[in-house]
Amino acid sequence: MTRPLRSTSTRLALAVMGAFLLAFVLLGTGVYVAVSTLLLQDTRELVRTDAAGLMQLHRDGGRAALVQELRDRVEAPDDPDAVHALIAASGRVEVGDVPSMGARAMRTGRGARWVTFELADAQAPGIGAQSRRVLAQLQPLPGGDTLLTGLRLQSQDRFLALMLRTALVALAVAATLGALAGWLTSRWVSHRLEHLDRTAARVGRGELGLRVPLDGSGDAFDRLGRRFNAMLDRIEELLGGVRHATDHIAHDLRTPLTRLRNRLEDLRHRADATPAERAALDGAVQETDQLLTTFGALLRLARIEAQPPAGEGPLLDLSALAADAAELYTPIGAERGVRLRVDLSPARVRGDRDQLFQLLVNLLDNALKYAPEGSQVGLSLHAGEAVVLCVDDEGPGIPDADRERVFDRFQRLESHRGTPGSGLGLSLARAIALRHGGRIELLDRGPGLRVRVILPPA
């Protein structure tokens, strides 16, 4: 099982989503800070302008004119957000609605300065009054008075709060879009690698003629597919050279071996041959027959591998072929003390009758060869979404590490070296299964071995 957090696709999706969210947060924070700074600067400019006008009024009309102007503005304000106050030298608020405690604190310091404080909403005094931030400028006046000119920041605060809420909603949307973008990116990468993975799996099962489809984009995936195809071409070329050399050797040696066997047979039937000579000649004839059988199997294997796929072949009743093979090997199994158990369901496939019969014969021959005396060999055939043929035995089986190796030519396990055979039976069976669009698997029965052939139904 793949651990989600260790999966490259998951990490890629999380990286894309994280980058998407990080970019959004940085952009949103920058916009928020820029807008907040701009609003604050605009507010300061308005307060400066208002304060400059009041200071000019004080210079022109004196303290009385300033007090009257402030009272008029407090009683009938032109701007409901404006805040004005005149703080006496003693800290008492002569005009305005600034609390006395806050006024005394504001009196400390020299020169014009900016302050920010909280002021209860004048429209909702008393219990439950909402506190509003005020940005104000303090200007010292001759005589020890202080002029406070400010502006409530409720409009700016509402706007920034709205921005923040909108940003949070947008963040949730961005997280969703980032997750979707990450998922789509990982799916795209997985899809580009899926062809490579599927081709590698099928090539590993023996379909050496397959190649990765290319899209001609020239990107990293396309270059990887091109290199992979070049590697497969080289492997197929090397394996083809080995096959051709083996096939030529088998073909060239078959005729002289046949002549040698005929001469040995003539010597064995000579009238002056002694019993010891005849026994030696019998062994030589048997060895020659074994060599001829091996060469014949090699040539059959070469012909099968060189033929096109058999998916468009004639319609066949595989159950009838399996019944014929079982009938052929039932007496052979009885001679060896092995019972053949048959369970066949109707199954129709397309392909080559002789080759499918050869596949059945090879599998049954192997099963009976290694099944212990008194055991049974099972032959079953079932059809569904695929046609599944199984041959079971109760023999020693094949270790997991050797189950792929035994399909190679002339590969035999050390424990089977003394038994008759060429080591080509399973190679032929796999070549036939692959030509018919199927596959062959070796499974553990404990004890014994199950050979399962999966073919596409007609």
N, C-alpha and C positions, 0 to 999 in steps of 0.2 A: 504494500500500500504506500502511496505517496503522501508524505506529511505536507499539509497545505502550506505551512510557513516556510518549509524548505524547498518548495517547488519554485523553479525559476519563473514559471508563468505567474504564480501568485506574487512573487517578489517584484516582477516587472509591473504588474497591475498596481501594487501598492506604491511603487516608485513613481509611476505616472500620476496616480491620484495625489500623492504627497507633493509632487512638484506643482501640480495644478492648484492645490489648496494653498501652498506656500506663496505662489505667484499672486493668487487672489488676495490673501491676507496682507501681503506687502503692498499691493496696489491699493487695497481698501484703506489700510492704515495711512498710507501717504496721502490719499484723497481726504480722509477725515482730518488729518493734521493740517493740511493746506487750507481746507475750508474753515476750520476753527480759527486758524491764524488770521485768515482774511477777514472773517467776521469780527474778530477782536480788534484788528487794525481799523476797520470801518467805525466800530463803536468808539474807539479812542479819538478818531478824527472828529466825530460828531461832538463828543464831550469837550474836546479842545476848542472847537468853534464856539460852542455855547459858553464855555468859561471865558473865552476871550471877549465875547460881547458883554458879559456881566462885569468883567474887570474894567472894560472901557466905560461902562455906565457908572461905575464907582468913581473912576477918575474924573468924569465929567460932572456928575450930579452929587457926588459925595455918598456918605453912608446912608442917609435917609432915602435917597433915590433907589439905592440898591435894596434896602429893606422893603420898600414898597413894591418894587418889581418882583422880589422873591415871594412876597405874600400874594400878589396877583397870580403868579404862576402856580403856587401851591393850591390856592382856592379854585382857580379855573385853569387847569393845565392845558396847554396846546398839545402836548405829547403825554399820554398817560404813563409812559415808561420813564419819563424824565424825573430825576430826583434832585432837589435843591435844598440847601440849608445854609444858615449863617450861624456859626458857632462863636460865641463870645470868648474873650480871653479867659474867663473863669471856667469854661467848658460847658456853659449852659447853652442850649439850643434856642436862639431867639426866634428864628424862622425855620420852618421845615419839619419833617416828620422823622428825623433821625433820632434814635433813642439816646438819652443823655449819657448812659454808660458808654455807648459806642462813641459818642461825641468826645468824651474826655480822652479816650484812647487815641482818637484821630488828631487831637490837638498836639500830641507829642511829635517832635521833629521840626525841621526848618526847611523852607523852600517848598516849591511845588512838588507834589508826589502823587502817585497813583495808589489807590487802595481798592480792595474788593471785600465786600461784607454782605451779610444776609439781612434782608429787610422783609418784614411781614407784609403780605399783600394788602394794599390799602382797600381793595375792593372786597376783601373778605376778612375784616378784622376780628379779633377775639379768638375764641377757641376754634381750632381747626384752620386758622389762617395759614395760607401757604407761604413758605419762605422763598423769597426770590433773591437771586444774586444781583448785586449792584456793582458796577465798575464806576468808580468816581475819582475825580481829581481834586486834591486839596490845594487851595491857593491862599497863602498868608496875606492878610490885608494890613495896611497901616493902622496902628492902634491896637494890635494884638488879635483882631478878629480873623476867622478863617472861613473862606468861602468853599463850600462843597458843591460840586457840579458833577452829576452822575447820570447813569442810564441803566435801567433794569435790563438784565440779560435774558428775560424769559423767552423772548422771540427766538434769540439765538439758541438758547438751551432746548427749546421745543424742536427747532430745526435739526440740531445735532442729535437729539434723542431719536427723532424720526429717521435720520441717517443711520444711526446705530441699529435701530430695529430693522430697517431695510437691509443693512449690511449683514445682520444675523440671518435673515431669511435668505438673502443672496448666498451667504456662506453655506447654508444647508443645501440650496440648489446646486452650488458649486461642488459640494462634497458628493452629491448624487451624480452630477455630470462627470466629476473626476473619477468616481468609481466606475461609471459606465465607460468612460474613455479608457481607463486602465484595463477593464475587462475586455473591451473590444481590441485593444492593442495586444493583450496577451493571447486572445483568441486568434488574431491575425498571425502572430508569430507561431502559435501552435499549429495553425492551419498550414503555414509555409513549411514547417518541419514535419508535418504529418505525412506528406508524400515521401519524404526521405525515410522516416521511421517505418512506414508500411512497406516500402520497397526493400529496405534492409531486412525486415522480418521475412518477407517472401523469398528473397535471395538466400537468406539463411536456411530456408526450408528446401532449397534446391532449384529455385526458378532463376537460373543464372542469366536468362535472356531479358529479364526486366530492367528497366532504366527509370530514373527519376524524371518526371515531366518538367521541362523548363519553360519559363514564361518570357525569356528574352529580355528581361529588365536590366540585367547586368549587375544587380545588387548583390549583397553578401550571400543571400540565400541562393540566388541563381548561380553564383560562382561556386558555392559549396556543392550544389546539385551537379554542376558540370564536372567538378573534380571527382565527385563520387561516381558519376557515370564513367569517367575515364579510368578510375580504379577498377570498376566492374569489367570494363572492356579488357583491361590488362589481365585480370584474373581469368576471364573467360578465354582469352587467347592462350594463356599458359595451360589452363586445364584442357582446352581443345587440342593443344600440341601433345599433351600427355596421352589424351584419348586416341588421337590419330596414330601416334607411335605405337600404342598398345594394340590398336585395331590392325595396323599394318603387320605388326609382328604376329598377331593371331592368324591373320589371313595367310601370310607367307609360310607359316609353320604348319598350317593345317594339312596341306597337301603332302609334304614329306612325312609328317606323322602318320597320315593315313597309309602311305606306302610302307612305312616301318611296321605298322600294325599288321598289315597283310602279310609281310614277310615273316613276322613272328608267328602269325597264325599258321602259315605254311610249314614252318619249322616244327611247330608243336604237333602237327598231324603227320609228320614223317614216320615211317614205319620203324626206322632204326633208332628213334629217340628213346632214351631211357626214362623211367618214371621220374628221376630227379631232374632231368632236363625239362621234361614236360611241366613239372611243378614250377621250375624257375621261369619257363616261358609263359605259364599262366599268370604269374605275378607281373611279368613285363607287359603282357597284353592288358591286364587290368590297369596298370599305371598309364599305359598309352591311351586307353579308353577315357581315363580320368582327365588326361591332358586335352584330348579331343573334346570332351564335354566342357571343359573350362574355356577353350577357344571358341566353341560354339556359343557359350553364354556371353562371352565378350562381344562377339559379332552381333548377337541379338540385342545386347545392351546398346551398342553403337547405333544400330538401325533405329531403335526406339527413340534414343535421344536426338537423332537427326530428323525425325518425323515431325510434322506440324501438329498442333493440338488436335485432339480427337473429339472436341465438343460438338462438331457437326456430323459425326458418324451416324451409322444406322441405329435404330432403336433396339435395345436388347433387354431381355428379361434376365436380370442378374440372379434372381432366385433360382432359375433353371440351371444356369451355369454353376452356381454354388452346389445345387443338388447333384449335378453330374460329378463335380470334384469330390464331394463327400462319398458318393457311390464308388468312385475310383479308389479312394483311400481307406474306406471302411475295412476291406480285407487286409490291407497292409497294416493297419492299426491292430487288427485282431491277431496277426502273426506276432506282433511285438507286445501283446497283452495290454493294449491301450484301447479304450472304448471311445468311439466318436459320437458326441452328442450334438444334434443338429436342431436349430431353431430358426427357421427361415420364414420371413414375411415377403409378400410380393413387392418387388422393387424394380423399377425400370430406369435405365440409364442409356446414354448414347456413347458409342465408342467402338473399339476393336474387340470382337469376340475372342479371338485367339489370345490377345494380350491379357485381357481380363481373366481368362481361364488360366493363363500362365501365372498371373498374380495369385490366384486361389491355390494353385498347385504348389507354388513356392512356399506360401505361408503354412499350408497344411503339412508339407514335407518337413519344414523346420520344426513345427510343433510336435509332430509324431517322433521326430528324430531325438528330441531332448526330453520328451515326456517319460517319466519313470514307469516301469511295468506296474500294472494294476491301477493306473490313474486314468483320467479321461481328458479328452481334448474337445473343446466346445467350438462350434461354428455357428454364428448367429448373424442374421441380416434383418435390419429394420429400416423402414423408410419414413421420413417426415419432411422437415425442412431440408434435410440432407439424407443421403443414403449412407448408413453406417454399417460396415462389415467388421465383425470382431472374430478373432481366432484366439482362444484361451488355452493355456496348458498349465500343468502343475510341475513344470521342470524347475531348474535352478534359477531361471530368470536372467536378466541382464542388469548390472549395476547402473545407477543413474549416470555416472561419469562416462559410461561407454555407450549410451543409447544413441547418440548421434554418430559416434565413430563407426558403429557396425554397419551403417549404410554405405560407407566407402568401399571401393573395390578391394577385394582380397583381404578385408579386415575380418579377423576372427579372434575371439577371446582366447586367452591362454588355456582356459579350462576346456575349450572345444577343439584344441589343435589335433587331437587324435581321432576325431570323428570324420567320416567321409564328407566331402563337400569342397567347393571351390572358393567360398566366401563371396559369391556374387548373387546369392538368392535375394537378399534384402535390397541390394543395389538395383536389381531388376524390378522388384516389387515397387520401390519408390519411383523409379523412372516411369513405370506404367501408370502409377497413381497421379504423378505430376502431369503426364501427357493427357490424362482424362480430367484435368482441372481439379484434382483432389489432393489429399495429403495423407500421410501415414504416420502414426504415432505409436510409440512403445510405452506401455503403462505397467505398473507393478500390480500384481494380483495378491501377492503374499500368502502362500507361495505361488510361484509361477509368473508367467508373462502374458500380457494381453496386447495383441497387435490390433490396432484399430485403424481402419481405412475409411476415410470420409470422402464421398464422391457427390458431385451435384446431381440432383434428380433430373430426369428427362422432363 
